[in-house]
Amino acid sequence: MAGGAIVRAENKEFVARLRPPIELVSKLDITRPTGVVFVDCGPLAINHVPFGGLLQPLAVIGHRPTSQTPGGVIPHLDVRPQAAASASIGAAYLHELKLEPSEELATALLYAIRTETQGFETDHSELDRRVMRWLTRWANPTWIAEIESAPLSRNYFSDLALALQSTKLYGDVAFCLLPRAEGAEVVGEVADLLIRCDDVRRVLCAAIIDHAILVSVRTFDDCDDAGRLVQAVLEGLGHGGGHAHRAGGKIPEFADSKPIAAIEREVRDRWLRACESDAALETPLIARGEILKHL
């Protein structure tokens, strides 16, 4: 079971191609005590499906530091910060038990590890390298290629064009807030694209979608912490978190309370303060005059 929606083109293609046995739910209707295993998520996190006192955490498996539950100790806690992905830990279980994965499962695990290590998120550990070599024996590289080149809608390119035109640079800091977007996936994808720009080291991309503001942050240097930066921006407004180089968050119901210009100014000012950058340095990422000059 999992919460949330599948919106990114690659993730939709992943589900269509590999048919994982996953059920998306908005809440859990539990009437009797039930055990639950958290994978790549801790019991105290706020981005999973809400649950009440009838759910007892039996295990936490992941690569992000987590805390015990307030009510007691988790029986099985397997957290390996050195691993690049939780999928590596899951694959290691199969390898240690000498269980041969199906073509679909091997492809899913390998793709998950590849995705988690993109954008300088983390280095491959010996565990990651070992299970990737092992999974390659059963994974289907054609399926991975098809997932990574999933078709995109025209609305996606409309959002992308608006985002690039709206992006402002403040030295090595980039900021973009879209007043609207057709899909939530553009927020993270624009952030992934902008962090690849020459001389850009920190990026915040946001968009107003369904009366809320979705935020993605990317960093390039190891001395920056995307999770810390997004928490500083959203403090008192919403919630967020993530890794050293990739993070995200959400400001619920904020978009209805203020004019768009005021929202953009407040989020931008918080972002620049967190990055210790100066609003006076503002320049557009794309200057129309510069483009026309080269035609």
For each residue, the residues with C-beta under 8 A, 3 or more apart:
1: 22 23 24 25 28 49
2: 22 23 24 25 49
3: 24 25 26 47 48 49
4: 24 47
5: 24 184
6: 11 12 15 24
7: 11 12 183 184 185
8: 11 12 185 188 189
9: 12 13 150 151 152 153 156 185
10: 13 14 115 147 148 150
11: 6 7 8 14 15
12: 6 7 8 9 15 16 150
13: 9 10 16 17 146 147 150 151
14: 10 11 17 18 20 108 111 147
15: 6 11 12 18 19 20 22
16: 12 13 19
17: 13 14 143 146 147
18: 14 15 104 107 108 143
19: 15 16 104
20: 14 15 104 108
21:
22: 1 2 15
23: 1 2
24: 1 2 3 4 5 6
25: 1 2 3 28 49
26: 3 49
27: 49 50
28: 1 25 49 50 51 55
29:
30: 34 51 52 54 55
31: 54
32: 54
33: 54 55 56
34: 30 54 55 56
35: 55 56 57 58
36: 51 55 56 57 58
37: 57 58 59 60 61
38: 41 42 43 48 57 59 60 61 62 66
39: 61 62 86 90
40: 61 62 63 64 86
41: 38 45 47 48 60 62
42: 38 45 60 62 64 66 67
43: 38 57 60 66 67 69 74
44: 66 67 69 70
45: 41 42 48 66 241
46: 239
47: 3 4 41 239 241
48: 3 38 41 45
49: 1 2 3 25 26 27 28
50: 27 28
51: 28 30 36 54 55
52: 30 55
53:
54: 30 31 32 33 34 51
55: 28 30 33 34 35 36 51 52
56: 33 34 35 36
57: 35 36 37 38 43 60 69 74
58: 35 36 37 74 75 76
59: 37 38 74 75 76 77 78
60: 37 38 41 42 43 57 66 74 76 77 78 79
61: 37 38 39 40 76 78 79 86 89 90
62: 38 39 40 41 42 66 78 79 86 89
63: 40 79 80 81 82 83 84 85 86 88 89
64: 40 42 79 81 243
65: 79 81
66: 38 42 43 44 45 60 62 77 79
67: 42 43 44
68: 72 73 74 77
69: 43 44 57 72 74
70: 44
71:
72: 68 69
73: 68
74: 43 57 58 59 60 68 69 77
75: 58 59
76: 58 59 60 61
77: 59 60 66 68 74
78: 59 60 61 62 89
79: 60 61 62 63 64 65 66
80: 63 83 89 127
81: 63 64 65
82: 63 125 127
83: 63 80 86 88 89 125 127 128
84: 63 88 113 116 117 121 122 123 124 125 128
85: 63 88 89 112 113 115 116 117 128
86: 39 40 61 62 63 83 89 90 112
87: 90 91 108 109 110 112 113 116
88: 63 83 84 85 91 92 109 113 125 127 128 131 132
89: 61 62 63 78 80 83 85 86 92 93 127
90: 39 61 86 87 93 94 109
91: 87 88 94 95 101 109 113 131 134 135
92: 88 89 95 96 127 130 131
93: 89 90 96 97
94: 90 91 97 99 100 101
95: 91 92 98 99 130 131 134
96: 92 93
97: 93 94
98: 95
99: 94 95
100: 94 138
101: 91 94 105 106 109 135 138
102: 105 106 138
103: 106 107 138 139 140
104: 18 19 20 107 108
105: 101 102 108 109 138
106: 101 102 103 109 110 135 137 138 139 140
107: 18 103 104 110 111 138 139 140 143 144
108: 14 18 20 87 104 105 111 112
109: 87 88 90 91 101 105 106 112 113 131 135 139
110: 87 106 107 113 114 132 135 136 139 144
111: 14 107 108 114 115 139 144 147 148
112: 85 86 87 108 109 115 116
113: 84 85 87 88 91 109 110 116 117 128 131 132 135
114: 110 111 117 118 144
115: 10 85 111 112 118
116: 84 85 87 112 113 121 122
117: 84 85 113 114 121 122 123 124 128
118: 114 115 121 192
119: 192 195 218 245 246
120: 220 245
121: 84 116 117 118 243 244 245 246
122: 84 116 117 243 244 245
123: 84 117
124: 84 117 128 129 132
125: 82 83 84 88 128 129
126: 129 130
127: 80 82 83 88 89 92 130 131
128: 83 84 85 88 113 117 124 125 131 132
129: 124 125 126 132 133
130: 92 95 126 127 133 134
131: 88 91 92 95 109 113 127 128 134 135
132: 88 110 113 124 128 129 135 136
133: 129 130 136
134: 91 95 130 131 137
135: 91 101 106 109 110 113 131 132 138 139
136: 110 132 133 139
137: 106 134
138: 100 101 102 103 105 106 107 135
139: 103 106 107 109 110 111 135 136 143 144
140: 103 106 107 143 144
141: 144 145
142: 145 146
143: 17 18 107 139 140 146 147
144: 107 110 111 114 139 140 141 147 148
145: 141 142 148 149
146: 13 17 142 143 149 150
147: 10 13 14 17 111 143 144 150
148: 10 111 144 145
149: 145 146
150: 9 10 12 13 146 147
151: 9 13
152: 9 156 157
153: 9 156 157 182 183
154: 157 158
155: 158 159 182 183
156: 9 152 153 159 160 182 183 185 186
157: 152 153 154 160 161
158: 154 155 161 162 182
159: 155 156 162 163 178 181 182 183 186 190 207
160: 156 157 163 164 186 189 190
161: 157 158 164 165
162: 158 159 165 166 178 181
163: 159 160 166 167 176 178 186 190 205 207
164: 160 161 167 190 285 286
165: 161 162 284 286
166: 162 163 176 177 178
167: 163 164 174 175 176 190 194 205 284 285 286
168: 174 175 176 268 282 283 284 285
169: 173 174 175 200 281 282 283 284 285
170: 173 174 175 272 275 277 278 279 281 282 283
171: 277 278 281
172: 199 200 201 202
173: 169 170 200 201 202 203 271 272 275 277
174: 167 168 169 170 194 195 197 200 202 203 204 205 285
175: 167 168 169 170 203 204 268 271 272
176: 163 166 167 168 190 194 203 204 205 206
177: 166 205 206 207 208 213 263 264 267 268
178: 159 162 163 166 181 186 187 205 206 207 208
179: 208 260 264
180: 207 208 209
181: 159 162 178 184 186 187 207 208 209
182: 153 155 156 158 159 186
183: 7 153 155 156 159 186 209
184: 5 7 181 187 207 209 214
185: 7 8 9 156 188 189
186: 156 159 160 163 178 181 182 183 189 190 207
187: 178 181 184 190 191 205 206 207 209 214 215 216 248
188: 8 185 191 192 205 216 248
189: 8 160 185 186 192 193
190: 159 160 163 164 167 176 186 187 193 194 205 216
191: 187 188 194 195 203 204 205 216 217 218
192: 118 119 188 189 195 196 218
193: 189 190 196 197
194: 167 174 176 190 191 197 200 203 205 218 285
195: 119 174 191 192 200 203 218 219 220
196: 192 193 200
197: 174 193 194 200 285
198:
199: 172
200: 169 172 173 174 194 195 196 197 203 220
201: 172 173 219 220 221 224
202: 172 173 174 217 218 219 220 224 229 275
203: 173 174 175 176 191 194 195 200 216 217 218 219
204: 174 175 176 191 215 216 217 229 230 233 267 271
205: 163 167 174 176 177 178 187 188 190 191 194 215 216
206: 176 177 178 187 213 214 215 216 267
207: 159 163 177 178 180 181 184 186 187 213 214
208: 177 178 179 180 181 211 212 213 255 260 263
209: 180 181 183 184 187 212 213 214
210:
211: 208 253 255 256
212: 208 209 250 251 252 253 254 255
213: 177 206 207 208 209 238 250 251 254 255 263 267
214: 184 187 206 207 209 248 249 250
215: 187 204 205 206 230 233 234 238 240 248 249 250 251 267
216: 187 188 190 191 203 204 205 206 246 247 248
217: 191 202 203 204 226 229 230 233 240 242 246 247 248 249
218: 119 191 192 194 195 202 203 226 245 246 247
219: 195 201 202 203 224 225 226 229 244 245
220: 120 195 200 201 202 224 245
221: 201 224
222: 244
223:
224: 201 202 219 220 221 229 244 245
225: 219 228 229 244
226: 217 218 219 229 230 242 243 244 245 246 247
227: 230 231 240 241 242 243 244 247
228: 225 231 232
229: 202 204 217 219 224 225 226 232 233 247 271 274 275
230: 204 215 217 226 227 233 234 240 241 242 247 248 249
231: 227 228 234 235 240 241 249
232: 228 229 235 270 273 274
233: 204 215 217 229 230 237 240 249 267 270 271 274
234: 215 230 231 237 238 239 240 249 250 251
235: 231 232
236:
237: 233 234 251 254
238: 213 215 234 249 250 251 252 254
239: 46 47 234 249 250
240: 215 217 227 230 231 233 234 247 248 249 250
241: 45 47 227 230 231 247 248 249
242: 217 226 227 230 246 247 248
243: 64 121 122 226 227 246 247
244: 121 122 219 222 224 225 226 227
245: 119 120 121 122 218 219 220 224 226
246: 119 121 216 217 218 226 242 243
247: 216 217 218 226 227 229 230 240 241 242 243
248: 187 188 214 215 216 217 230 240 241 242
249: 214 215 217 230 231 233 234 238 239 240 241
250: 212 213 214 215 234 238 239 240
251: 212 213 215 234 237 238 254 255 267
252: 212 238
253: 211 212 256 257
254: 212 213 237 238 251 257 258 263
255: 208 211 212 213 251 258 260 263
256: 211 253
257: 253 254
258: 254 255 262 263 266
259: 262 263
260: 179 208 255 263 264
261: 264 265
262: 258 259 265 266
263: 177 208 213 254 255 258 259 260 266 267
264: 177 179 260 261 267 268
265: 261 262 268 269
266: 258 262 263 269 270
267: 177 204 206 213 215 233 251 263 264 270 271
268: 168 175 177 264 265 271 272 279
269: 265 266 272 273 279
270: 232 233 266 267 273 274
271: 173 175 204 229 233 267 268 274 275
272: 170 173 175 268 269 275 276 277 278 279
273: 232 269 270 276
274: 229 232 233 270 271
275: 170 173 202 229 271 272
276: 272 273
277: 170 171 173 272 281
278: 170 171 272 281
279: 170 268 269 272 282
280:
281: 169 170 171 277 278
282: 168 169 170 279
283: 168 169 170 287
284: 165 167 168 169 287
285: 164 167 168 169 174 194 197
286: 164 165 167 290 291
287: 283 284 290 291
288: 291 292
289: 292 293
290: 286 287 293 294
291: 286 287 288 294 295
292: 288 289 295
293: 289 290
294: 290 291
295: 291 292
